[in-house]
Amino acid sequence: MALPWKVIESVATPDGVLELRQRGERDFLIVIGTQVLMNSLANRSEVVLGQVGCARLQGCAGARVLVAGLGMGCTLRGVLDTLPADALVTVAELNPVVADWCRGPLAPLTGSAVTDPRVQLEIADVTELIRRAAKAGGAARFDAIVLDLYRGPHARTDSVRDPFYGSRAIEAQRAALAPGGTLAVWGENYDEGYVQRLRSAGFAVTTDRPGRGGLRHTVFLARLQPR
């Protein structure tokens, strides 16, 4: 018989009540309203997202990576396990309580990834960090941007104005990437419209559905050509 879920903490947000729930030692959920955002026992696609998003940077000294959001830290763990020791990983997370959870009850799931010395946590909207890097250019740009947000691209995404997956956002992300940079994005399902927008912006795009059987999410991998 399954154990009942216990609410560890609840926080009001503009999108609804954000909760961390637990049953057993390593079984956690992050929920907002009635929507499950993350399940600690079903995180294969998040880990793979971090790994493939940074695969080209394994031997890149001083690699700079932007990750959003933090969630349970599974994507961040995949990123850190792939990058060299001198990398700098900026993590954008809107809700400071999520960072507290990753330092506290969720820390054993990822070896406390958020406290890794390579990590710089910003309580900020990732779109602002992307805009800042695009405007500054040069060394301020990222070698990879990894987006693991609780809603991925889908058929109803505004193709121009969506702040993460619309054509304007894609142009900003491209400008915030260094030559040869990678944009890696998590999605619930494959979305052809999003793939076409990425290609129209000059990215070479591949997709994957990690794992076998059951619910398998999509990893979008978009790469720029090096100069």
C-alpha positions as CSV (number, residue, x, y, z in Angstrom):
1,M,0.0,0.0,0.0
2,A,1.4,3.4,-1.0
3,L,2.3,5.8,1.7
4,P,0.2,9.1,1.8
5,W,1.8,12.3,0.5
6,K,3.0,14.7,3.2
7,V,3.1,18.4,2.4
8,I,6.6,19.7,3.4
9,E,5.9,23.3,2.5
10,S,3.4,25.5,0.6
11,V,4.0,28.9,-0.9
12,A,1.6,31.2,-2.7
13,T,2.7,32.3,-6.2
14,P,1.1,34.3,-9.0
15,D,0.5,31.0,-10.8
16,G,-1.1,29.2,-7.8
17,V,0.1,27.4,-4.6
18,L,3.5,25.9,-5.0
19,E,4.0,22.8,-2.8
20,L,6.8,20.3,-2.0
21,R,5.3,16.9,-1.1
22,Q,7.1,13.8,0.1
23,R,6.3,10.1,0.8
24,G,9.1,7.7,1.7
25,E,12.8,8.7,1.7
26,R,13.3,9.7,-2.0
27,D,9.8,10.1,-3.4
28,F,9.1,13.9,-3.9
29,L,6.7,16.0,-5.9
30,I,6.7,19.7,-6.7
31,V,3.2,20.8,-7.5
32,I,1.6,24.1,-8.5
33,G,-2.2,24.2,-8.1
34,T,-3.3,20.9,-9.5
35,Q,-0.4,20.4,-11.9
36,V,2.6,18.2,-11.0
37,L,5.8,20.0,-12.1
38,M,8.3,17.4,-11.1
39,N,8.5,13.9,-9.8
40,S,11.8,12.7,-8.2
41,L,11.2,9.2,-9.5
42,A,10.6,10.2,-13.1
43,N,13.4,12.6,-14.1
44,R,15.2,10.9,-16.9
45,S,14.4,13.5,-19.5
46,E,15.6,16.3,-17.2
47,V,18.9,14.6,-16.6
48,V,19.4,13.9,-20.3
49,L,18.6,17.5,-21.1
50,G,21.4,18.7,-18.9
51,Q,23.9,16.2,-20.3
52,V,23.2,16.7,-24.0
53,G,22.9,20.4,-23.7
54,C,26.5,20.5,-22.4
55,A,28.0,17.5,-24.3
56,R,30.1,19.7,-26.6
57,L,31.6,21.6,-23.6
58,Q,33.3,18.6,-21.8
59,G,36.7,19.9,-22.9
60,C,35.9,23.6,-23.1
61,A,37.9,25.6,-20.5
62,G,35.9,28.2,-18.7
63,A,32.6,27.2,-20.3
64,R,29.6,29.4,-19.4
65,V,26.2,27.9,-19.1
66,L,22.8,29.3,-18.2
67,V,20.2,27.0,-16.7
68,A,16.5,27.8,-16.0
69,G,14.7,26.8,-13.8
70,L,16.1,24.9,-10.9
71,G,13.3,22.5,-10.0
72,M,14.6,19.6,-8.0
73,G,18.1,20.2,-9.4
74,C,18.1,17.1,-11.7
75,T,18.8,19.1,-14.9
76,L,21.5,21.0,-13.0
77,R,23.1,17.7,-11.9
78,G,23.2,16.5,-15.5
79,V,24.9,19.8,-16.5
80,L,27.5,19.7,-13.7
81,D,28.4,16.0,-14.3
82,T,29.2,16.9,-18.0
83,L,31.1,20.2,-17.5
84,P,34.8,20.7,-16.6
85,A,35.8,21.8,-13.1
86,D,36.4,25.5,-14.2
87,A,32.9,26.0,-15.7
88,L,30.5,28.7,-14.6
89,V,26.9,27.8,-14.4
90,T,24.3,30.5,-13.8
91,V,21.0,29.2,-12.6
92,A,17.9,31.4,-12.9
93,E,15.0,30.5,-10.6
94,L,12.0,32.7,-9.9
95,N,11.1,31.3,-6.5
96,P,13.7,31.4,-3.7
97,V,11.8,28.7,-1.8
98,V,12.8,26.2,-4.6
99,A,16.4,26.9,-3.9
100,D,15.8,26.4,-0.2
101,W,14.2,23.0,-1.0
102,C,17.2,22.0,-3.1
103,R,19.6,22.9,-0.3
104,G,17.4,21.1,2.2
105,P,15.1,18.1,1.8
106,L,15.9,17.6,-2.0
107,A,19.7,17.9,-1.6
108,P,20.3,14.1,-1.4
109,L,18.7,13.5,-4.8
110,T,21.4,15.4,-6.6
111,G,24.4,15.5,-4.3
112,S,23.4,19.1,-3.4
113,A,24.0,20.3,-6.9
114,V,22.9,23.8,-6.1
115,T,25.8,24.3,-3.7
116,D,28.5,23.2,-6.2
117,P,31.2,25.9,-6.4
118,R,30.6,26.2,-10.1
119,V,27.0,27.4,-9.6
120,Q,25.9,31.0,-9.3
121,L,22.2,31.2,-8.4
122,E,20.1,34.1,-9.6
123,I,16.6,34.7,-8.2
124,A,15.5,36.2,-11.5
125,D,13.5,35.8,-14.7
126,V,15.7,33.9,-17.2
127,T,14.5,36.2,-20.0
128,E,16.2,39.1,-18.3
129,L,19.5,37.3,-18.0
130,I,19.2,36.3,-21.7
131,R,18.5,39.9,-22.6
132,R,21.4,41.2,-20.6
133,A,23.9,38.7,-22.2
134,A,22.6,39.5,-25.7
135,K,23.0,43.2,-25.2
136,A,26.5,42.9,-23.7
137,G,27.7,40.4,-26.3
138,G,31.3,39.1,-26.3
139,A,32.4,37.3,-23.2
140,A,29.0,37.8,-21.6
141,R,27.4,35.3,-23.9
142,F,26.8,31.7,-23.0
143,D,28.2,28.5,-24.5
144,A,24.9,26.8,-23.7
145,I,21.4,27.8,-22.5
146,V,19.4,25.0,-21.0
147,L,15.7,25.7,-20.4
148,D,13.8,23.3,-18.1
149,L,10.6,25.2,-17.5
150,Y,7.4,23.8,-16.2
151,R,5.7,24.4,-19.5
152,G,7.5,23.5,-22.7
153,P,6.7,24.6,-26.3
154,H,3.4,23.3,-27.6
155,A,0.9,23.8,-30.4
156,R,-0.8,26.7,-28.7
157,T,2.4,28.6,-28.1
158,D,2.3,32.2,-29.5
159,S,4.7,31.8,-32.4
160,V,6.0,35.4,-32.1
161,R,5.4,36.7,-28.6
162,D,5.8,33.8,-26.3
163,P,8.5,34.9,-23.9
164,F,10.4,31.6,-24.1
165,Y,9.5,29.8,-27.3
166,G,8.3,32.5,-29.7
167,S,10.4,33.8,-32.6
168,R,11.4,37.0,-30.7
169,A,12.5,35.0,-27.7
170,I,14.5,32.6,-30.0
171,E,16.3,35.6,-31.6
172,A,17.3,36.9,-28.1
173,Q,18.5,33.4,-27.1
174,R,20.6,33.2,-30.3
175,A,22.1,36.6,-29.6
176,A,23.0,35.5,-26.0
177,L,24.9,32.4,-27.3
178,A,28.5,32.4,-28.3
179,P,29.4,31.0,-31.8
180,G,28.8,27.3,-31.9
181,G,26.6,27.6,-28.8
182,T,23.8,25.2,-27.9
183,L,20.1,25.8,-26.8
184,A,18.6,22.8,-25.1
185,V,14.9,22.9,-24.2
186,W,12.6,20.5,-22.3
187,G,9.1,19.9,-23.6
188,E,6.2,17.7,-22.7
189,N,5.8,16.7,-26.4
190,Y,7.4,17.2,-29.8
191,D,6.2,20.5,-31.4
192,E,6.9,20.9,-35.1
193,G,6.1,24.7,-35.0
194,Y,8.8,25.3,-32.4
195,V,11.3,23.2,-34.4
196,Q,10.6,25.3,-37.5
197,R,11.1,28.6,-35.6
198,L,14.4,27.4,-34.4
199,R,15.5,26.4,-37.9
200,S,14.3,29.8,-39.3
201,A,16.6,31.5,-36.7
202,G,19.6,29.6,-38.0
203,F,19.8,26.7,-35.6
204,A,20.5,23.1,-36.6
205,V,17.9,21.1,-34.6
206,T,17.5,17.6,-33.4
207,T,15.0,16.1,-30.9
208,D,15.0,13.0,-28.6
209,R,12.6,11.3,-26.3
210,P,14.8,9.7,-23.6
211,G,14.0,6.5,-22.0
212,R,11.8,3.5,-22.8
213,G,8.0,3.0,-22.3
214,G,5.6,5.1,-20.3
215,L,5.5,8.9,-20.5
216,R,8.5,10.1,-22.4
217,H,9.1,13.8,-22.7
218,T,11.0,15.6,-25.5
219,V,14.5,17.2,-25.5
220,F,15.0,19.8,-28.2
221,L,18.6,20.4,-29.1
222,A,19.4,23.5,-31.2
223,R,23.0,24.3,-32.2
224,L,24.6,27.3,-33.9
225,Q,27.5,26.9,-36.3
226,P,30.9,28.1,-35.1
227,R,32.5,30.9,-36.9
